[in-house]
Amino acid sequence: MTDADNETWLLEAGHRVLEEDPTDERDSADIVKHLIWCLWVADYGMRNAGDLETARDLNASFKQQGYQSARTLNLPRTTEAFALSDEEFERDYFALFDAICAEIRPLSPY
């Protein structure tokens, strides 16, 4: 998958999750949806503002929630990415994006 393919997937999957309840984590499918929501929030901030401040306006704890969801799902690259400091996450986000999507997409219902 290319970055453009992953961007399109995340945009569409994120909107579908928004139609549901992204804060509800009852089982592994819901955890995946929640992780998609956290990544969508990060992506929104990074692509629209170039930082995480806009992302925090949508969900103040998206990084912590993303980390916990990725850890629960045993996704090492995604867990490592959400564990980065804010500065590192902002600096490396676009370089990490495809690897994160490669871990999440196979689990996604979308």
C-alpha positions as CSV (number, residue, x, y, z in Angstrom):
1,M,0.0,0.0,0.0
2,T,1.1,3.5,-0.7
3,D,0.8,6.5,1.6
4,A,-2.1,7.8,-0.6
5,D,-3.9,4.4,-0.3
6,N,-3.4,4.5,3.5
7,E,-4.6,8.1,3.7
8,T,-7.7,7.2,1.8
9,W,-8.3,4.2,4.0
10,L,-7.8,6.1,7.2
11,L,-10.0,8.9,6.1
12,E,-12.9,6.5,5.2
13,A,-12.4,4.2,8.2
14,G,-12.1,7.2,10.6
15,H,-15.4,8.6,9.3
16,R,-17.1,5.2,9.7
17,V,-15.8,5.0,13.3
18,L,-17.2,8.5,14.0
19,E,-20.6,7.3,12.9
20,E,-20.3,4.7,15.7
21,D,-19.0,5.3,19.3
22,P,-15.2,5.5,19.2
23,T,-14.9,5.6,22.9
24,D,-16.5,2.2,23.5
25,E,-14.0,-0.6,23.9
26,R,-15.9,-3.8,24.7
27,D,-13.9,-6.4,22.7
28,S,-11.0,-6.6,20.3
29,A,-13.0,-5.3,17.3
30,D,-14.0,-2.3,19.3
31,I,-10.3,-1.8,20.4
32,V,-9.3,-1.8,16.8
33,K,-12.0,0.8,16.0
34,H,-10.8,2.9,18.9
35,L,-7.2,2.7,17.7
36,I,-8.4,3.8,14.2
37,W,-10.1,6.8,15.9
38,C,-6.8,7.7,17.7
39,L,-4.8,7.4,14.5
40,W,-7.4,9.5,12.6
41,V,-7.2,12.2,15.3
42,A,-3.4,12.2,15.0
43,D,-3.5,12.3,11.3
44,Y,-6.1,15.1,11.2
45,G,-3.8,17.2,13.4
46,M,-0.6,16.4,11.5
47,R,-2.0,16.9,8.0
48,N,-4.1,19.9,8.7
49,A,-1.9,21.8,11.2
50,G,1.4,20.0,11.2
51,D,1.3,19.4,14.9
52,L,-0.6,17.6,17.6
53,E,-2.4,20.6,19.1
54,T,-5.4,20.3,16.7
55,A,-5.5,16.6,17.5
56,R,-5.7,17.4,21.2
57,D,-8.6,19.7,20.5
58,L,-10.5,16.6,19.2
59,N,-9.3,14.2,21.9
60,A,-6.9,15.3,24.6
61,S,-5.7,11.8,25.4
62,F,-5.5,10.3,21.9
63,K,-1.8,9.4,22.3
64,Q,-2.3,7.6,25.6
65,Q,-5.4,5.8,24.3
66,G,-3.7,4.9,21.0
67,Y,-0.7,3.5,23.0
68,Q,-2.9,1.4,25.2
69,S,-5.0,0.1,22.3
70,A,-2.0,-0.8,20.2
71,R,-0.3,-2.4,23.2
72,T,-3.5,-4.5,23.9
73,L,-3.5,-5.6,20.3
74,N,0.2,-6.4,20.3
75,L,1.1,-4.0,17.5
76,P,4.8,-3.2,18.2
77,R,5.3,-0.4,15.7
78,T,2.1,1.3,16.5
79,T,2.8,1.0,20.2
80,E,6.2,2.5,19.8
81,A,4.9,5.3,17.7
82,F,2.2,6.3,20.2
83,A,4.9,6.0,23.0
84,L,7.1,8.6,21.4
85,S,7.4,12.1,22.9
86,D,5.2,14.7,21.2
87,E,8.3,16.2,19.5
88,E,9.4,12.8,18.1
89,F,5.9,11.9,17.1
90,E,5.4,15.1,15.1
91,R,8.9,14.8,13.6
92,D,8.5,11.1,12.6
93,Y,4.8,10.8,12.0
94,F,4.8,10.8,8.2
95,A,7.7,8.4,8.1
96,L,5.9,6.0,10.5
97,F,2.5,6.3,8.9
98,D,2.6,3.4,6.4
99,A,4.1,1.0,9.0
100,I,1.3,1.9,11.5
101,C,-1.3,1.4,8.8
102,A,0.3,-1.9,7.8
103,E,-0.3,-3.2,11.4
104,I,-3.8,-1.8,11.8
105,R,-5.5,-2.3,8.4
106,P,-5.4,-6.1,8.5
107,L,-7.4,-6.0,11.8
108,S,-9.8,-3.3,10.6
109,P,-13.4,-4.1,9.8
110,Y,-13.3,-1.4,7.1
